[in-house]
Amino acid sequence: MDVAIPRPTNRFLVRQRDRRWAQALVSVLLIAVCLLLALTLIGWPRLRRISLHYDLIKFQSDVHRLEQREKELILRLQKWQDPATLALRASALGLEQPHPALAHTALISRGEQ
């Protein structure tokens, strides 16, 4: 059973295309771009500062590690330069102390006094 429902009509209205949607889309896109730009300008320096802080912490740990390594190497060098250690190594290699007169003549022949 189809019942016809009368609709109100207005003879003076003419259907037209909505031309404001383009303006609304441009406005929304412009606001989005401005918001994205503001967030980038605020967030980027903070992100760089955090990144630099992590780099600084890494470099400080590297410096500490290298200072420890330097101390170890200095102690090792001092141990190897110790006269008692040098004497033990020389005797293990079969080296002997030169006669004092021969040592003096060797220095003179090289031009040292």
Secondary structure, 3 states (H helix, E strand, C coil): CCCCCCCCCCCCCCCCCCCHHHHHHHHHHHHHHHHHHHHHHHHHHHHHHHHHHHHHHHHHHHHHHHHHHHHHHHHHHHHHHCHHHHHHHHHHHCCCCCCHHHHHHHHHHCCCC
